[in-house]
Amino acid sequence: MQRSIFASAGQEAFFEGHVRALNVLGGVPTGKVRYDNLRAAVAQVLGLSRRRVEAERWTAFRSHYGIDALYCQPGIRGAHERPSIPRC
């Protein structure tokens, strides 16, 4: 498996990482894709719910690819929802 390292955590790297992952996966996963509340995707968290104001470019990107996003709940309530990242 090819791994990618990006010099920044900006929106461009976020999008490029998605494009590379979708190519490896062979398409967009069916169902929801879980996201933590990262700035590249979320402009504002609305209260303690899953409602978000998405970043404009992220909305366009995800709409283009047909990604169905599910955002983790903020704070302690959502701590169990964050995926664990395997260590290399």
ZISUL-V534416 format. One record per run of one state. SS is the DSSP state (2 for helix, 1 for strand, 0 for the rest). FROM is the first residue (numbers start at 0). LEN is the number of residues. If there is no record, write none. Layout:
ss=<SS;SS>
from=<FROM;FROM>
len=<LEN;LEN>
This chain:
ss=<0;2;0;1;0;1;0;1;0;2;0;1;0;2;0>
from=<0;10;25;31;35;41;45;51;54;55;65;67;71;75;81>
len=<10;15;6;4;6;4;6;3;1;10;2;4;4;6;7>
